[in-house]
Amino acid sequence: MAKAAAPEQLEGRARWEAETLAPFLGDHPERQARFITVSDEEIARLYTPEDIAGLDYQRDLGNPGEYPYIRGIYPTMYRGRLWTMRQFAGFGGPEETNRRFKYLLQEGETGLSTAFDMPTLMGYDSDHPLASGEVGVEGVAVDTLRDFEILFEGIPLDQVSTSFTINPSAAVIYAMYIAMADIQGVPRQALRGTIQNDMLKEFIAQKEWVVPPEPSVDLIADIFEYGIAETPKFNLISISGYHIREAGSTAVQELAFTLADGMAYLEAGLERGLDLDQLAPQLSFFFNSHNSFFEEIAKFRAARRIWAHTMRERYGAGQERSWKLRFHTQTAGVSLTEQQPLNNIVRVTLQALAAVLGGTQSLHTNSYDEALALPTEEAVRIALRTQQIIAQESGVADCADPLGGSYFVESLTERTEEQALRYIDQIDQLGQGSMLKGVLRGIEEGFFQREIAQAAYTHQQQVESGELTIVGVNRQRMEEEQRPHTLRVDPQVERRQVGRTRRVKRERDQAQVKAKLAELRRVLQAGQNAMPHIVEAVKAYASAGEIMELFREVHGSYHEPAMI
């Protein structure tokens, strides 16, 4: 048996463990056996230069604004311009949401973000039988261009950046925004904002779809092809890891699956013959920020480095703007608890701080009452003030990447990147060198769904066993809970919305609508770009439901295969 080294022969961490730690632990044991992140990653008790011994500053980090952008995509980061404060808004009809938009702008929001109700998301009009009871409940109801006219009444589109969280019906909402710009006389080239438009993550995690995966990706490519020419300042997709994480994935899975989806969309655009350096800068990403503070910061930093390397080395992008990963962040909805809901203010603050320290370009902070209902104005204001206090009082925005060089953060970033790249390689192998084919095959075979389900199961076991603490849920519980006032959507909203939709359908030029829809059907059947024809159809007041029904008729509906 090898003889143990004497303390005087030990160096670095080994010496500290032998001389300082071991005697102390004898009388002062640690409070738990394992220290883990929300994603079940084990955290060591100490990180030292030994953990980043192989790190080369210029090669692996670089300065802010320089490749590989791990320290931020702009040289001055928030010293020059703060992130966009974009609070999610949308409930009831367009009247209610228009008032909430104006309230948030008055309170200092710097970008609009639109949530839609379930019928709108799924491509059904408010007067459809399947929409009954759901109109305006989870977001704003939008059926025709008339609703958009009300939604943006008094809001000049050339003065705001607007985000739309919608996927199956994204093309219709994008078309309505373009039509509204035309009505307001705003040049399409001046439009700024983002359409989520990410169907791959729907099949992976969120489960909202209209047509199967392949025609869904084809429609996204239509938007790319059309949007590069028509709305060059508008982000044509927000590739979303947020919903993958909300479904129960780990941070690594969220990162890997999201970047793989991004590569898949890029390849879909390249198959259309689009120019790589025109398409890549119009792709944006959307990440979750969860409770494990340092893990989230590491995830954001690793995302930038992976994307920069991928764009330059795998795809051969020649322009720097194509190498830069830009992303929006939302705090973790799944982390909010109905028990002791005011605790959620603290959770959201920490999650938002992680997003800022991780270098986000845009941020939504959840409201403390969202585990109970749609947020009230008071709750939304507190969520927005959280961002403003971080920006204006904390000092964290005064220095680019203030945690750069931290032994812990750099080591965790390296580990996160390595694990994410292993997943990306696995997906690439599924597609035999095509990330688009790999993602589609992974959906078809249930690869993503199984990985996420196992992670969610492990997390729930850890919560139930007490290995992971949720304050107010499995520790520090209260017998009597106080419920805050919550927002309730007036049932009259549905009656008003249905009435308006039926009136628009009755009073519009029926011959024109019929002709526009017939032309759209012909284009879909011929496999041509649908976007110009969707814009013309919505201008004639064809409804979102009527347009999406054509997609169902031409491409068929999708039913997820059973997973074992």
C-alpha positions as a printed Julia matrix, in Angstrom:
564×3 Matrix{Float64}:
   0.0    0.0     0.0
   1.28   3.45   -0.93
   2.24   5.58    2.01
   0.16   8.78    2.48
   2.06  11.99    1.84
   3.09  13.98    4.87
   1.31  17.36    5.24
   4.54  19.22    4.45
   4.7   17.4     1.08
   1.22  18.44    0.06
   0.43  21.57   -1.93
  -2.54  23.66   -2.85
  -5.98  22.26   -2.15
  -4.64  18.93   -0.88
  -2.63  20.73    1.82
  -5.65  22.83    2.82
  -7.81  19.71    3.05
  -5.3   17.9     5.23
  -4.16  20.71    7.5
  -7.17  23.01    7.79
 -10.33  21.29    6.61
 -10.02  17.82    8.17
  -9.45  19.0    11.78
 -12.3   21.48   11.46
 -14.77  18.91   10.08
 -14.09  16.69   13.06
 -15.93  19.14   15.33
 -18.03  20.99   12.76
 -19.64  18.63   10.24
 -21.24  20.12    7.11
 -25.0   20.55    7.14
 -25.72  17.99    4.4
 -24.0   15.12    2.64
 -24.31  16.52   -0.91
 -24.53  20.04   -2.21
 -26.26  20.1    -5.58
 -27.8   22.53   -8.04
 -31.42  22.44   -9.18
 -30.08  20.37  -12.1
 -28.48  17.77   -9.79
 -24.93  18.94  -10.47
 -22.67  18.4    -7.46
 -20.88  21.48   -6.12
 -17.44  21.14   -4.56
 -16.74  22.91   -1.28
 -13.88  24.91   -2.78
 -12.64  26.03   -6.2
  -9.05  27.13   -6.73
  -6.69  27.92   -9.63
  -6.28  24.16  -10.02
  -9.84  23.96  -11.37
  -9.08  26.31  -14.26
  -5.44  25.38  -14.82
  -6.03  24.67  -18.52
  -7.81  27.95  -19.17
  -6.17  30.29  -21.66
  -7.52  33.81  -21.29
  -7.28  34.94  -24.92
  -8.39  31.61  -26.41
 -11.14  30.64  -23.97
 -12.41  33.94  -22.59
 -11.27  37.03  -24.41
 -12.46  40.52  -23.57
 -16.07  41.72  -23.79
 -17.12  42.33  -27.38
 -14.44  39.96  -28.72
 -14.59  36.35  -29.88
 -15.69  33.97  -28.34
 -17.88  36.53  -26.48
 -18.06  34.53  -23.26
 -17.65  37.84  -21.36
 -20.4   39.58  -23.31
 -21.18  40.48  -26.92
 -20.6   44.24  -26.48
 -17.4   45.91  -25.21
 -19.17  48.14  -22.68
 -22.16  45.86  -21.97
 -24.59  47.68  -19.61
 -22.34  50.72  -19.13
 -23.47  51.75  -22.6
 -27.05  50.51  -22.68
 -29.11  48.53  -20.19
 -30.89  45.36  -21.2
 -34.41  45.75  -22.59
 -36.95  45.5   -19.76
 -39.71  43.58  -21.48
 -42.59  42.57  -19.19
 -44.95  39.89  -20.5
 -48.46  41.31  -20.95
 -51.69  40.0   -22.37
 -55.06  39.09  -20.97
 -58.69  39.47  -21.9
 -59.33  41.24  -25.16
 -57.15  43.7   -27.07
 -58.71  46.58  -25.09
 -57.46  45.27  -21.74
 -54.01  44.43  -23.09
 -53.66  47.82  -24.78
 -54.27  49.46  -21.39
 -51.67  47.18  -19.75
 -49.16  47.99  -22.51
 -49.59  51.71  -21.9
 -49.39  51.24  -18.12
 -46.08  49.37  -18.43
 -44.61  51.92  -20.83
 -45.61  54.67  -18.4
 -43.88  52.78  -15.56
 -40.61  52.56  -17.48
 -40.8   49.37  -19.52
 -38.59  49.61  -22.59
 -40.09  46.88  -24.78
 -43.51  45.28  -25.2
 -44.04  41.53  -24.83
 -47.31  39.93  -25.87
 -48.92  36.79  -24.45
 -51.81  35.21  -26.35
 -54.69  33.06  -25.16
 -54.8   29.35  -25.93
 -57.25  29.55  -28.88
 -55.02  32.12  -30.6
 -51.93  30.03  -29.93
 -53.57  26.94  -31.39
 -55.03  28.67  -34.45
 -58.7   28.78  -33.45
 -60.89  31.87  -33.55
 -62.75  32.99  -30.45
 -66.08  31.92  -31.99
 -64.88  28.33  -32.52
 -66.55  25.74  -30.22
 -63.15  24.6   -28.92
 -62.4   28.15  -27.73
 -65.34  28.28  -25.33
 -64.23  29.21  -21.81
 -60.63  29.93  -22.89
 -61.0   33.29  -24.63
 -58.68  35.86  -23.05
 -57.98  33.67  -20.03
 -54.23  32.97  -20.43
 -53.39  35.9   -22.69
 -54.96  38.27  -25.18
 -57.43  37.02  -27.79
 -56.55  37.97  -31.37
 -58.69  36.77  -34.27
 -58.48  39.38  -37.03
 -56.56  42.5   -37.96
 -59.31  44.49  -36.25
 -58.05  43.12  -32.92
 -54.51  44.26  -33.78
 -55.78  47.73  -34.58
 -57.22  47.93  -31.05
 -54.21  46.23  -29.45
 -51.78  48.86  -30.79
 -54.06  51.89  -30.71
 -51.95  54.87  -29.66
 -48.68  52.9   -29.78
 -46.47  53.96  -32.73
 -44.71  50.85  -34.01
 -41.6   52.79  -35.02
 -41.02  53.79  -31.38
 -41.31  50.43  -29.61
 -39.81  46.98  -29.83
 -42.49  44.3   -29.6
 -42.12  40.6   -28.78
 -44.79  38.02  -29.6
 -44.84  34.72  -27.73
 -46.61  32.53  -30.25
 -45.53  29.53  -32.3
 -48.05  27.49  -34.38
 -49.79  30.68  -35.55
 -46.67  32.86  -35.54
 -46.85  33.56  -39.27
 -50.32  35.08  -38.91
 -49.38  37.33  -35.99
 -46.21  38.44  -37.79
 -48.33  39.22  -40.85
 -50.74  41.28  -38.74
 -47.85  43.29  -37.28
 -46.59  44.04  -40.78
 -50.12  45.01  -41.85
 -50.39  47.34  -38.83
 -47.11  48.99  -39.82
 -48.5   49.54  -43.3
 -51.67  51.06  -41.81
 -49.64  53.39  -39.54
 -47.33  54.35  -42.39
 -44.31  52.89  -40.61
 -41.69  51.48  -43.04
 -41.38  47.74  -42.62
 -37.6   48.16  -42.42
 -38.08  50.14  -39.18
 -39.99  47.42  -37.32
 -38.17  46.09  -34.26
 -39.06  43.13  -32.11
 -39.21  39.35  -32.05
 -41.64  36.62  -33.03
 -41.03  33.43  -31.02
 -41.83  31.16  -34.0
 -40.03  28.13  -32.48
 -41.9   24.95  -33.32
 -39.16  22.42  -32.59
 -39.33  23.2   -28.87
 -43.12  22.77  -29.08
 -42.71  19.17  -30.22
 -39.96  18.67  -27.64
 -41.57  20.29  -24.6
 -44.5   22.71  -24.73
 -46.84  20.6   -26.9
 -48.68  23.29  -28.87
 -48.85  22.5   -32.57
 -51.11  22.61  -35.62
 -49.3   20.67  -38.35
 -46.49  18.04  -38.22
 -42.83  18.96  -37.65
 -41.62  19.08  -41.26
 -44.25  21.52  -42.61
 -43.88  23.53  -39.4
 -40.17  24.02  -40.14
 -41.01  24.83  -43.77
 -43.28  27.68  -42.62
 -40.51  28.99  -40.38
 -38.19  28.98  -43.37
 -40.86  30.95  -45.28
 -40.71  33.58  -42.53
 -36.9   33.69  -42.74
 -36.95  34.13  -46.49
 -39.62  36.83  -46.37
 -38.43  38.63  -43.25
 -34.79  39.09  -44.24
 -35.98  41.23  -47.13
 -39.01  42.92  -45.55
 -38.16  43.46  -41.85
 -34.35  43.33  -41.48
 -34.37  44.74  -37.9
 -36.96  42.23  -36.66
 -35.83  38.98  -35.01
 -37.54  36.27  -37.04
 -37.32  33.59  -34.36
 -36.66  33.33  -30.64
 -35.21  29.87  -30.18
 -36.56  28.94  -26.82
 -34.97  26.89  -24.1
 -37.35  28.47  -21.62
 -40.15  25.97  -22.16
 -37.72  23.05  -22.28
 -36.59  24.04  -18.78
 -40.16  24.61  -17.6
 -40.95  21.04  -18.7
 -38.34  19.76  -16.23
 -35.01  19.69  -18.05
 -31.66  20.38  -16.45
 -29.7   23.53  -17.26
 -27.37  21.52  -19.5
 -30.28  19.95  -21.39
 -31.9   23.36  -21.83
 -28.66  24.74  -23.25
 -27.86  21.79  -25.51
 -31.35  21.24  -26.91
 -31.86  24.96  -27.54
 -28.59  25.41  -29.41
 -29.26  22.23  -31.4
 -32.64  23.69  -32.4
 -30.86  26.89  -33.43
 -28.51  24.95  -35.68
 -31.46  23.06  -37.14
 -33.26  26.29  -38.05
 -30.08  27.67  -39.53
 -29.75  24.61  -41.74
 -33.4   24.93  -42.81
 -32.67  28.47  -43.94
 -29.5   27.44  -45.74
 -31.45  24.76  -47.6
 -33.6   27.6   -48.93
 -30.51  29.22  -50.32
 -30.45  32.04  -47.77
 -27.2   33.82  -47.08
 -25.69  32.63  -43.81
 -24.5   36.07  -42.72
 -27.91  37.6   -43.45
 -29.88  34.92  -41.62
 -27.73  34.32  -38.53
 -27.98  37.87  -37.09
 -31.79  37.65  -37.18
 -31.84  34.58  -34.95
 -32.27  35.25  -31.24
 -32.51  32.94  -28.24
 -34.7   32.75  -25.14
 -33.45  31.15  -21.93
 -34.81  30.39  -18.49
 -33.15  31.68  -15.32
 -33.75  29.27  -12.45
 -32.83  29.18   -8.77
 -29.24  27.87   -8.83
 -27.6   31.25   -9.18
 -24.11  30.34  -10.38
 -25.29  27.49  -12.59
 -27.46  29.91  -14.55
 -24.62  32.41  -14.99
 -22.38  29.61  -16.23
 -25.07  28.44  -18.66
 -25.42  31.88  -20.27
 -21.66  32.31  -20.61
 -21.22  28.81  -22.08
 -24.04  29.47  -24.56
 -22.17  32.39  -26.1
 -18.93  30.45  -26.46
 -20.56  27.37  -27.99
 -22.53  29.46  -30.49
 -19.5   31.54  -31.48
 -17.38  28.44  -32.1
 -20.23  26.7   -33.94
 -21.02  29.59  -36.24
 -17.42  30.28  -37.17
 -16.01  26.76  -37.27
 -18.91  24.48  -38.21
 -20.87  26.75  -40.51
 -18.13  29.11  -41.68
 -19.92  32.37  -40.94
 -17.65  35.2   -42.04
 -19.11  38.17  -40.16
 -18.71  38.87  -36.47
 -22.38  39.68  -35.99
 -23.16  36.08  -37.03
 -20.98  34.73  -34.21
 -22.74  36.68  -31.45
 -25.5   34.92  -29.55
 -28.18  37.39  -28.44
 -30.77  36.23  -25.94
 -33.81  37.18  -23.89
 -34.26  35.75  -20.41
 -37.35  35.08  -18.33
 -37.25  34.1   -14.69
 -38.44  30.58  -13.91
 -42.21  30.32  -13.82
 -41.97  26.74  -12.61
 -40.09  27.92   -9.5
 -43.0   30.1    -8.32
 -45.04  28.71   -5.45
 -48.63  29.34   -4.44
 -47.53  28.81   -0.83
 -46.28  32.08    0.7
 -46.37  33.81   -2.72
 -44.46  36.9    -1.52
 -41.4   34.63   -1.3
 -41.51  34.61   -5.09
 -40.29  38.23   -5.13
 -37.0   37.04   -3.64
 -36.74  34.11   -6.06
 -37.37  36.36   -9.05
 -34.8   38.89   -7.84
 -32.06  36.26   -7.61
 -32.99  34.78  -10.99
 -33.02  38.22  -12.62
 -29.66  39.06  -11.06
 -28.21  35.83  -12.51
 -29.51  36.79  -15.95
 -27.88  40.22  -15.72
 -24.58  38.82  -14.47
 -24.82  36.31  -17.31
 -25.08  39.1   -19.9
 -28.68  38.95  -21.15
 -29.88  41.44  -23.77
 -33.51  41.44  -22.63
 -35.3   40.38  -19.46
 -38.78  39.54  -18.2
 -39.27  39.19  -14.45
 -42.23  37.07  -13.34
 -44.81  38.51  -10.97
 -45.12  37.04   -7.5
 -48.79  36.04   -7.98
 -48.39  34.08  -11.23
 -48.63  30.71   -9.49
 -52.21  31.73   -8.67
 -53.48  33.72  -11.65
 -52.55  36.24  -14.31
 -50.63  39.07  -12.63
 -52.26  42.16  -11.18
 -50.94  45.65  -11.97
 -49.35  45.84   -8.52
 -47.52  42.54   -9.02
 -46.35  43.55  -12.5
 -45.07  46.86  -11.16
 -43.04  45.11   -8.44
 -41.59  42.75  -11.07
 -40.57  45.7   -13.24
 -39.18  47.62  -10.24
 -37.03  44.54   -9.48
 -35.24  45.03  -12.8
 -34.95  48.78  -12.3
 -33.42  48.38   -8.82
 -30.9   45.84  -10.14
 -30.04  48.22  -12.98
 -29.9   51.48  -11.05
 -29.03  50.63   -7.44
 -27.06  47.39   -7.22
 -23.96  48.38   -9.19
 -23.83  45.04  -11.06
 -24.43  46.84  -14.38
 -21.36  49.03  -13.96
 -18.79  46.42  -15.0
 -18.79  43.99  -17.92
 -18.87  40.35  -16.74
 -17.98  41.1   -13.1
 -17.71  37.39  -12.24
 -15.25  36.65  -15.03
 -12.18  34.92  -13.64
 -13.99  33.44  -10.64
 -12.58  29.98  -10.07
 -16.07  28.66   -9.37
 -17.82  30.37  -12.29
 -15.14  29.56  -14.85
 -14.95  25.93  -13.74
 -18.74  25.6   -13.82
 -18.85  27.25  -17.26
 -16.31  24.75  -18.58
 -18.25  21.79  -17.16
 -21.57  23.08  -18.49
 -20.1   23.56  -21.96
 -18.53  20.1   -22.03
 -21.76  18.38  -21.01
 -23.84  20.41  -23.48
 -21.46  19.57  -26.33
 -21.82  15.86  -25.57
 -25.6   16.19  -26.06
 -25.11  18.24  -29.25
 -22.77  15.58  -30.65
 -25.35  12.9   -29.85
 -28.06  14.82  -31.74
 -25.66  15.41  -34.64
 -25.03  11.66  -34.84
 -28.78  11.0   -34.95
 -28.88  13.16  -38.08
 -25.67  11.72  -39.53
 -24.08  15.15  -39.72
 -27.31  17.15  -40.18
 -28.52  18.9   -37.06
 -31.93  19.49  -38.68
 -32.37  15.79  -39.38
 -31.01  14.93  -35.93
 -33.51  17.14  -34.11
 -36.43  15.86  -36.22
 -35.37  12.26  -35.61
 -34.91  12.95  -31.91
 -38.51  14.24  -31.76
 -39.82  11.27  -33.72
 -38.02   8.74  -31.52
 -38.82  10.51  -28.24
 -35.17  11.17  -27.35
 -35.73  14.69  -26.01
 -38.94  13.79  -24.23
 -37.34  10.88  -22.35
 -34.3   12.91  -21.29
 -36.48  15.71  -19.94
 -38.89  13.31  -18.21
 -36.03  11.57  -16.38
 -34.6   14.91  -15.23
 -38.02  16.07  -14.01
 -38.53  12.8   -12.14
 -35.15  13.07  -10.42
 -35.86  16.67   -9.41
 -39.25  15.79   -7.92
 -37.73  12.92   -5.95
 -35.14  15.3    -4.49
 -37.83  17.79   -3.48
 -39.98  15.12   -1.87
 -37.01  13.65    0.02
 -35.91  17.09    1.18
 -32.55  16.88   -0.58
 -33.6   20.04   -2.43
 -35.28  22.74   -0.36
 -38.22  24.85   -1.5
 -38.94  27.37    1.24
 -42.6   27.34    2.19
 -43.21  24.0     0.47
 -41.02  21.33    2.06
 -39.49  23.57    4.76
 -40.6   26.66    6.69
 -44.23  25.85    6.02
 -47.13  27.84    7.49
 -50.42  26.38    8.68
 -52.45  29.37    7.57
 -51.66  30.92    4.21
 -52.75  34.41    3.19
 -53.86  34.77   -0.41
 -53.18  38.01   -2.28
 -55.8   39.68   -4.43
 -55.67  38.06   -7.88
 -56.71  39.13  -11.35
 -59.89  37.65  -12.79
 -60.9   38.01  -16.43
 -64.5   39.23  -16.73
 -66.66  36.64  -18.56
 -68.04  39.57  -20.54
 -64.69  39.71  -22.38
 -65.43  36.45  -24.19
 -68.89  37.59  -25.24
 -67.48  40.89  -26.53
 -64.65  39.18  -28.39
 -66.89  36.58  -30.02
 -69.33  39.31  -31.04
 -66.57  41.42  -32.63
 -65.12  38.46  -34.51
 -68.51  37.49  -35.92
 -69.21  41.11  -36.88
 -65.89  41.45  -38.73
 -66.52  38.22  -40.58
 -70.0   39.39  -41.51
 -69.07  42.92  -42.67
 -65.81  42.31  -44.57
 -65.56  41.94  -48.37
 -66.43  38.25  -48.64
 -65.37  37.89  -52.27
 -61.97  39.37  -51.48
 -61.45  37.1   -48.47
 -62.47  34.05  -50.49
 -60.02  34.96  -53.26
 -57.13  35.59  -50.85
 -57.69  32.29  -49.02
 -57.96  30.4   -52.31
 -54.64  31.87  -53.44
 -53.05  30.92  -50.11
 -54.31  27.35  -50.51
 -52.81  27.18  -54.0
 -49.45  28.44  -52.7
 -49.42  25.91  -49.84
 -50.2   23.04  -52.19
 -47.47  24.21  -54.58
 -44.88  24.46  -51.81
 -44.24  28.16  -52.41
 -43.53  30.85  -49.8
 -46.77  31.52  -47.95
 -45.86  34.76  -46.16
 -46.76  37.37  -48.81
 -50.15  35.71  -49.21
 -50.78  35.52  -45.44
 -50.11  39.28  -45.24
 -52.62  39.92  -48.02
 -55.19  37.63  -46.39
 -55.01  39.35  -42.98
 -55.3   42.75  -44.69
 -58.6   41.51  -46.14
 -59.62  40.58  -42.55
 -59.34  36.85  -43.02
 -59.12  35.42  -39.5
 -56.25  33.56  -37.89
 -58.48  30.51  -37.53
 -59.41  30.52  -41.21
 -55.77  30.78  -42.27
 -54.55  28.05  -39.92
 -57.39  25.77  -40.99
 -55.9   25.86  -44.49
 -52.64  24.58  -43.06
 -54.48  21.73  -41.35
 -56.29  20.83  -44.57
 -53.15  20.89  -46.72
 -50.6   19.37  -44.29
 -52.77  17.38  -41.88
 -52.78  17.46  -38.1
 -50.1   16.09  -35.8
 -50.48  13.51  -33.04
 -47.51  12.79  -30.83
 -46.38   9.16  -30.9
 -46.73   7.2   -27.67
 -43.54   7.25  -25.6
 -42.43   4.35  -23.41
